[in-house]
Amino acid sequence: MRREISKEKNMAIFRGNVYILLPLTISIFFIYCGADSPKNPLPGRGGYGLDSFRRSVAEGPSAISANLSNNSSFVLASERTDRRDPLNDFKYYTGGWNISNRHYWASVGFTGAPLFVIAVAWFVIFGLVLLFTACYYCCCRRTINSYSRAAYAISLTLLVLFTLAAIVGCVLLYNGQGKFHNSTSDTLDYVVGQANLTVENLRDFSANLSAAKRIQVTNLLVPGDLQGRIDAIVTKVNTSANDLNRRTSKNSKNIKDVLDTVRLVLIVVAAVMLLLAFLGFLFSILGLQFLVYLLVLIGWFLVAGTFIMAGVFLLLHNSVGDTCVAMEEWVVHPSEHTALDDILPCVDVATANQSLYSSREVTYKLADIVNNVINGVANPSNPSLRYNQSGPSMPTLCNPFNQDLSIRSCAPGEVAFINASKVWSKYECNATTVNGFEICTSVGRVTPAIYVQMDAAVSIGYALYHYGPFLVQLEDCSFVRKTFSSINQNNCPGLRKYTKWVYVGLTIVSAAVMLSTIFWVVYARERRHRVYGKRHDFQERHVQMPDKP
């Protein structure tokens, strides 16, 4: 029996050539888009209304002509990407979301500039302070000033507050990286699942198209020239499916490795900074001056590196937000030429025409073969092939296409692909084999062998009839739009939220440990002065105490 086919909701992105890691799994979609499109599309064959499937037709034939004559592009995420461009004298960037434009990346990267500047300034200035301090202590005579209770209390209080802030930042960073990893992994799994469904559908379509060449009902076959065209389409579809499957496996593994590495780095950073803050606080309280200075040197490097990481995640947060907005606007502007069209060449006339034309041509021919058998062998009183057929006439099959492959409505009395086998089973006779040839022994219009051949033809035709729109929707990006809409609604909020958690957590940790590093030294100094002051006071009181006679 024929398999029930309802694949239109399971379509996914067809091709791929762009591998982008910064926007992470949102931009994973571009991996699957735009690899094998012919550079010189061939004109379509037959007037079968392919334009009804194209996104441009959503706004009428005039939109098609306008799009062909108008090369201007719709700017995606124009308001969100209105940033300073350091490559263009710090003028505002006006090109919108465009990952192939270096000015876009420069403007996104500039959003992280404050954190990068802080990292450099901290590294240079604090390094100079450490150098001058070391020179001072080595070359100059040190005198311990008097002890100040206020300075001691303030430095201790601030040290406690900054240590608590570092702990809060580490907790936020740890939770944020976990949520971020889960969100990106879910998005990646969704994309990979859609790609795998596409591979499955393409291979099923190819198998059905290839099987159509072997269809034979009585002595009727698919014409030889059509078999040659079927071979060409089968080869092309199989190549695309295999390429998509290879890219999906390779890129998903690479991206998972990147996500796992990012997660590990963030966990290590959170743990190290938390340990650094705790040990610095502990050693300062205990007065372990040498260990405090050692941690100050370590913190000097770690704080600069963590500020840089915060800037990178701020850049990532903005690029993810830009991509989500760009996808949303791309979905609601189906006829506009955008930067995404350069990555997703949706309107591939040659492939769309060839795929849909072949599926319709084969479907039409299979229905025609079956109807020729019904009208020429099963039903007539003087058939071309006699096997003792009798009884009421069989209904003919509804051919969904006219001879020019335009859409055709079913005539009264015709049976559709979906229930033809069930209806025709009532016209199957019991048969016996005589000299290798089946003869009906009961009332019926077709022998079991002919019924099986007709059922096979209908099954293949039914499959190809439903796979035609599937192929075109891959080519014109209509399902890409559905996929982008799903990601924008279900995944983008989490991606934007948790990338913000990560960069905020990194910023809090960096700032808290930076200030803690300063107050380790300040508190250690005040504690040393306090100890000296108490010892000095004790000695003075002991000297001033009168000797007893």
Beta strands, then each sheet from edge to edge (+ up, - down):
strand 1: 84-85
strand 2: 91-92
strand 3: 216-217
strand 4: 220-221
strand 5: 431-434
strand 6: 437-440
sheet 1: 1+ 2-
sheet 2: 3+ 4-
sheet 3: 5+ 6-
end
